[in-house]
Amino acid sequence: MSEPNQPPTGNDAPPVIPYSAHEPGEEAEQMAQPAPPPQPPPAPRQISSRVLARSWREPTVRFWWLSAALLLAIGLWYAWDQVAQYQTEKQLIENGTRVSALITDADGDSVPGHKAPPGTPCTMVFQLDGKQVEVNGSLVPRDDRDFVIIRSTVILHVDPSDPAKWTNRSEPEPILRRMIGGEIVVLPILAATLVLALFARRRVLRFWRAEPAALFAVEHVRTGPIAPLSHAVNCAPLSGRDRRTTTIYLPGSYRKPQPGELLWLIHPAGSTSGAIAAAVYEDPASSLAGRA
């Protein structure tokens, strides 16, 4: 036992705590910060087959090529529908029953001798197999002066099994003329969306090849409206003057990052618009690309 007022010695001495240059709160924050993932290779980076395939799945690229695919489907459906109508009209003209129909009404007007503009919906009656049949529809005008005259007659080609199918044409409308109306609208828009998809993909590949990588911290993860099958990851930069957050999209099949996790993003200097996550373009064995 030590004498009173004497400094403790030996086993009675308290432990020595080394001095820390950091404030307690700062040190705890640094200890809690996760280690960054491996840094991507410096620019210029190689454009591998994985990078080429992944670039098509970036939401900004995928939106345009999916739009182009939808327009192509609409164009094909329209072409198929016009071919079907052409075949139906041809069959009516070649094999339908030829009848003389009386125009009794034109757009609600039944005054005999009244002239209605070409293409006005009208009501017609005719005899078919000893029965009076009434049909409605618009006559195909031969020219701009081919008025619809009430109480006049017109020759129709009718399907005897279904009188609602008829035509007043003497020969089918050429198939190219049928298609040009719709295709002239669809094709330019289709071409424009394909060009936009290619430009958006080219931009992504340029980012990957030439732009620098920077560390970002994940703030929160949600499901994005423009890419519902992807993780919309909101990230904040760890350095630089611009501290605005940005949103990147990770495939839904990839591991969902957690808040506070660090990610390497690639984007042009001075702008985080269109930033891409480096890990999804690298080896699938990387920390982020690990499958759930």
Helices and strands as residue ranges (DSSP letters): G 10-12, H 24-32, H 49-55, H 59-95, E 97-106, E 115-116, E 121-128, E 131-138, E 148-149, E 153-159, E 162-167, H 175-210, E 213-223, E 230-237, E 246-251, E 262-266, E 276-277, G 278-281
